[in-house]
Amino acid sequence: MFCLETVDRVVGTITHQDLGAMTVCLIGCGSNLGQRREQLDQAIELLRYMPGVCVTAVSRYHETRPIGGPLGQEPFLNSAAVLETDLEPAELFSLLEAVENTLHRERNVRWGPRTVDLDMLLYGDVVLETEALTLPHPRMVTRRFVLEPCVEIAGGLRHPTSGFTLAELLDAISSPHSHVAVVGVPGSGAPEVAEIVADITLARLLRAPISLPLVVPSVHDCSQLISKWSEAMMLDEWPDDPHGTVSDFWLGLPLATARRHLTVQDITLVERQLADVGPLVRTPQVILFLESTRPVIVKRLCECDRESEESIVLELDAIMDLQSSLSHIFRKPGHGAVVCINADDLEQAAIDAVAAVEAMA
């Protein structure tokens, strides 16, 4: 079994450009149906004998409660494994599925009980999004039941889109009073989802003191947003109770808007203001980014009676442009733990958001 220092050293020398060499991968393992320990042991043994795969470290087993999915499930045993492989991501994914099938994994119910679950969490520094596979794993950053066994054997591995090591991600969700920001453009449903998450998790709900305007904002609008929003998140007034805070806004949103529409001089002013208030406010440990399609956003804005449909359509290009910009921002390193959620179905988006927050506990 590799010690942590060895794993860190190996990862530091391997990048996606070195795919001719062995790539370090991280696999999450779980079971809550049948003989859990025996099934997880069998899964690791099967991986050891697979061509193109070398198992270099396996964590202890951690018993955890089920998150999301049907009620009444049995507790999970979770672990993690570090692999080295010369297989491509799709090939390794197929191999993991084959091991699951060998151990009678059924996939009838999302987040349902399972004999064994093998998730590809990291594949070197690869960022990939296909219909079958997303890398890094899209929900691992808030899942304590994933991060704790991972940190046990590979805490120095760096998550390629957050820019954080796994140990840093675990520290982020372990704050005594967590701050989760539900972020989205107008019409994404962020305020509604934030309210549901706060209600179910017994967190404090922090609403935006003023709303992001539907029209393209001026430098004055951006400055006012930063001023009012930062006042609500000052560190010297931040609570320290264990229930946490869920906000429906993010201080980086005015700057993202400015960078799409304002002059270089005005953008510089907004950047300076944000830099001045940054050290004084409580930034979120986790961002839940809601994305919706154009027709859904139009429908929601019309239902709010804020504008006529004709007026909304005129502004919609700017709204969709901002959403595209946020999507790009949150998929690049530097913003910590971000979970992207499809919000076309608000009920399902709320379920996914609640599960992401409950998994932090």
N, C-alpha and C positions, 0 to 999 in steps of 0.2 A: 504493500500500500504506500502510495506517495505521501510524504509529509507535505504540509502546506507550502513550504518554501520551494520544494521541487516542482509542484504544480505551477506556482507563480513563475518560476524561471522558465519552464517550458512554454507557457502561454506568452511570455514576453518575446519569444523568438519565432512565434508562428503567426502568420497573417493569412488572409484569404489569398494573397498572391502566391503563397507557398503551397498550393493545393497538391503539388507533386509530392510533398512530404506528408507526414501524418498531421492531422488537424485535431486539436483538443476540443472535445465536446462535453457538454453537461447534460445528463439525463435525469429527469424526475421520475420516481417510481412510487406507486401507491396501490393499495388493495384494501377493500372493506367487505369482501364477500368470500366465504369459505375459509380455508386455512391460510390466513393472510401471510404469516411469516414464511411458511413453506413455499407459497406461490412466488413471493418476492425473491426468495433464495433461488428458486428454479429459474426465474427470469434472468437473474444475473449470471447463473451458470450457463444458460443457453447463449447469452451474449458473449461469454468468454470463449465459446467454441465457434463463433461466427467468423468466417473469413473476412479479413480487412478491418477487424475490430480488436482493440486491446483494452481491457478494463484495467485501469490503473489505481482507482480509489473508490471505495464504497463507504457511505456514512452509516452511522447507527440507525436503527429504526425509531421513529417518533410517532406516537399515537396522537391523533388529532380528530376533532369533531368534523363532520361533513359541512361543507360550505356550499350553499345553493343546492339546486336539484330537489328531488322529492323528499318529503318529510319522512322520518322514521328510519333513516339509514343507520347502519352500524358505524362505529368509529373507523377511521382509516389508520393503517400503518403507512408511513411515508418515509422515503429515503432518497438519496441521490447517488449518482455514480459519475465518475470522470472516465471518459473514453478517449482513446486516440484511434483515429481511423483514416484510411485513405479513400473511403467511399465518398461520393458526392452527397449533398444533403438529401436529395430525393431518394437515393439508394438506401441511406441510413434510415430514413423515415419508413420505407417499405420493410426494412429488416425489423424495425421495432414493432410494426404492425403484425408481422409474421410471428414474432415471439408472443405478442398478446393473443393472437388467434390460437396458437398452440396451447395456451393456458386458458382457452375458452372464454375470452373476453367478448361480451356482447355490447353493442352500441345502439340499443333501441331508444334509450332515454338520455337526453343531455344531462350531464352531471349526475347520472344515476349510479347505483351500486355496480361494482366491477371486481372481477377476480384479480385483474392486474391492469395497471395503467402506466404506460411508458411514454413520457412526454419529452421530446427534444427541446430543451430549454435554450441552449447556446450551441452554436456550431462555429467555433473560432470567433472571428469578428464579423461574420456574415450577417447582413440585413437582407431579408427576403420576404416577399409577400406573394403567395400564389393561392389558388383556390384550396389546395390541399394542405399547405404548410406555410406558417408564418414564423420567421426568426428575427430577433429573439422571440421566445414564447410570449404572446401578447398580454398575458395576465400574471406573469410570474412576479412582477415588481412589487405587488402588494400582498402576495401570498406568504404569510409567515410559515405555513406548513411546507412550502417549497424552499424558502430562503434559509431556514434554520439548518436543515440537513446539508444544503449546498455550502453554506459558510463553514460548516464543520470540516469539510474536505477541500474547499476551493474558494475561500473568502476573498482572495486576491484577484480572482477572475473579474475582468471588467465587462459590464453590460454595455454593448456597443451603442445603443441609442440613448440611454440615460447618461452615459459618461461616468457612472458610478461603479465602484467595485461592488460585488455582492454583499460584502460586509457593510459597506456604506448604505446600501439599500435597506438592509436589515435594521441598521441604526435609525434610518429615516422613519420607518414605520413603527419604531419603538418609542417615539416621543411620548412623554407623560400626557401631554395635551396635543393631540394630532390636529393638523390643519389640512383638510381635503378641499380642493377647489374644483367645482364642477364648471367647466368652461365650454362656451359655444357661442356662435354668432346669434343675432336676433332670429328667433324662429326655430332654433335648435332644440328648445325645451330645457335648457340648462336650469332656469329658476324652478321649474316644476320638479325636475329630477332631484335637485339639491334639497328641496323641501321634503320629498319622500325619504331620501337617504338620512337626513337629519332626524326625521320623525322616527324611523325604524331603528336607528342606531343610538337614539337618545342623545344626539349631539346638539350643540348650539348652532342655530341657523343664522348665518350672516349674509344678509341681502345687500346687493349693490346700492349704495346711497343714491346714486343717479344712474340711469341706464345709458348704455352705448347708443348713440343716435342712429337712426336708420339711414339718414343721409350721410354723405361723405363728410367727416368731421373736419373742422378747422384746427389750427394749432391751439387756439383758445379752448376748443372742446376737449382736445387731448390733455391739455394742461389741467383743466378743471376735473376731468375724470381721475387723473393721477392724484390730485390734491384731495378730492373727496374720498376716493377709495383707500388711499393710504391712511387717512385719519381713522378709518374703521379697523385698521390692522396694526396699530402701534404696539410695539413690544412692551412698553411700560404699562400698558393697560390690558395686556393679553392675559386671559385666565389661566390658571394652572390646575383646574380640576381634571379628572381622568376621562371626561366624556367626549372631549374633542370638539372641533368646530368644522362645519361644512359651509363654505361660501359659494355663491353663484357668480363670482367674478374673479378675475386674475389680473394682477397689476401690469403684466406684460401686454395686455390686449390693446391699450391705447397706443403703445409704441408700434405694435404690429400693424395697426391701422395707419399710423403716421407714415410708416415706411412704404405703404402702398400708394399713398395719395398726396403727401406733402412735399415741399421743396427740401433740398438738402439742408438749407439753413434752418428751417422749421424742425426737421427731424433731429438736428443737433440739439436744439433747445429742449425737445421732449426727452432725448437721451440724457441730457444733463440733469433735468428735473428728476428723472427716474433714478439716476445714480445717486442723487442727493438723499432721496427718501429710502432707497433700498436697505441701508443698514439699520433703519429705524423701525421697519415693519416685519411682521411674521410671515415669511414666505411659506407656501404650502409644501408639505412633505410629499403629497400625492396630488396629481392633476388628473381628473377624469374629463377627457375631451370628447364632447358629443358632436357627431357629424350626421347631417341629414341631407337628403337629396333636394334639388331645386323645387319640385312640385310640392313636397311636404312643407318646406319653409314658406312658400307662398300661401298655402292653405292656412297654416298656423297664424301667420301675420294678419291675414284677412279676418280670421275668427276673432282676433284680438281687437278688431275695429280701430286699429291705430291709423290706418290709411285706407284709401280706396285701392282696389286690386290694381287699377291702372298705375297709380303712383308707386305701389310696391314693386311692380314689374320694372319700372324705371330704375329703382334703387337696387334691384336684386343682383345685378351684375357685380356691384361693389360688395354686397354681402357674400356672394359665392366666391368672389376673389379673396376676401378676407378669410373665409373658411379654408380655401386652398392654401393660403399662406400659413395659417395656423397648423394645418396638417403637415406641411413641410417642416415648420419649426419644431413641432413636437416629435418628429421622427428623426431629429438630429441630436447629437450629444449636447448636454449642458443644462437640461431642465429636470433631471432627476427622474423620479418614478412617474411615468405617464401611462395611463390606460386609455386607449381609443375605443369608443363605443358607438356603434351604429344606433342612431336615435330616431329612425323613421317610425319605429313602433315605440312609443314612449313608455308603455307598460313594460316591455321587454328591456328597454334601456334602463329603467329604474331597477329592475331585478338584477341586471348585470352590475349596475353601480353599487347597489347594496351589497352584493356578493363581494365586490372588490374591497369595500370598506370593512365588512365583517371578517374578511380573510386576514386583515392586519392584526387582529386580536390574538 
